[in-house]
Amino acid sequence: MTTTQFTAPTPAPAAARRSAGAALSDFGAVMLAEWTKLRTVRSTYWTAVFAALAVIGIAAGSCAQWADTISQHRDRLSDLDPITASLTGTYLGQLAVGTLGVLVISAEYGSGMISATLTAVPQRRTVLAAKALTFTAASLVFGQLVGFAAFGLGQAILSTQHAGVSLSHPGALRATIGAGLYLAAVGLLGFGIGAAVRHTAGALATLFGLIFLPSALADLLPPSMHYVIEYMPANSGSQVFTANPHPPALAPWTGFAVFCLYVVASLIAAVILTERRDAVLG
């Protein structure tokens, strides 16, 4: 007498691969839809133009002023930091990129389009991830283009007085790349805050308050606690595009890492609140 053993069928590897491939394809479609939204709204172009003009225009103006000063007072050359002169417009450009980050998500809540988006893609985390990745990729490319354009133009102007430097100069390449990274990080911080707050005005007030207010309030701390200032968002993040940070400022990549913690915190808050709340603004 013989017995027959039955074993449970195991999923075919090909079927598992098709399932994973379908999931990736669906996510790619969501990202494509988000890219279409991002590039077809006027706010994207207006904020991008403002950011580019701010970063590149201030670089040109700052370096032209330095070139004029050096031409008349050659002894002032030792006071010039050519890298900082080229990238100082990043401080103003961050306002535009941060604003765009907020609008990427808050505009949909304001118009009510978020309901249609979540009806098409009910997985809210998928929607947030697609929006965040699409915006991050776009802002990274934009930030690098603007950063290198500002550096190149600024150094070309300074070179008329033999005061310019190349990207091989110590700290130049890191600072130029860092300017683009910082702009993208500020934009992603704005996105996280926009998703958490959902109202454009409130999200912008929160973003700008978080960037600028802590540093101002930190000055009210007793001298023994002034080290806290270096861990504030703007102070820590800006070190990555500062050519020669001076102690007690954080090292460039350390400071940027601290700033990224603020970004991560905003994204975590956005995911938690998006999951818990109704899609329609109250």
C-alpha positions, 0 to 999 in steps of 0.5 A: 500500500502506498501513500501520496504526499501532498504539498502546498503549491508555492507561488511561482517566481515569475508571478511574484516578479509580475506582481512586483513589476505591476506595483512598480509600474503603478507607482511610476504612473503616479509619479508621471501624473505628479510630474505632469501636475508639477510642470503644468501649473504656473506657480512652478514657473514663477517660483523657479524664475524668481529663485533663479533670478535671486540666486544668479542675480545676487551673485552677479550684483555681489561679485560686480560690487566686489570687482568695482571695490577691488579695482579702486582699493586693491588692498580689499582683495584680502577681505573677499571670499569669492565663493560666498560672493557667488552663492550668497543669493541662495539665502533669498532663493530658498524662499521661492523653492520653499514656497513651491514645496508648500504649493505642490501639496497645499494647492491641491487641498485648497482647490479640492483636487486632492479628493480626486487624486486620492480617489484615483490613488487611495493609498495616501502614502503612495501619493505623498511618496510620489509627490515628494520624489518627483519634487525632490528630483526636479528641485535637485536638478534645478538647484544644481543648475542654478548653483553652478550658473551663479558660481560661474557667472560670479567668478567670471565677473571677479576674474576681470580683476584677477580675483576669481577662483575655479571649482578646484579651489578648496571648498568651491565644488562642495559649496556649489553642489551644497547650494543646490542640495540646500535648495532642494532640502528647503523645498522638501521641508516646505512640502512636508510642512505643506502636507501637514498643515494643508493651508498654504498661508499657514504652511508658509508662515510655519516654514519661514518661521522655522527657518528664521525665527529660531536663530533670532530667538536663540540670541535671547539665550544666556551665553552658556547656551549660545551653541544651540544657535548652530543647530537651528535650521538656517544656521546648520543647513547653510554651512554646506554652501559656506566656503570656510565655516568658522567655529563654533559653526558646524562642519558643512556636511554635519550641518547639512545632516542636522538640517535634513533631520528637520526635513525628515521630521516634517515628512514623518509628521506629514505621513502621520497626519495625512493618514489620520485626517479626512482628505477634505479641508475643514 
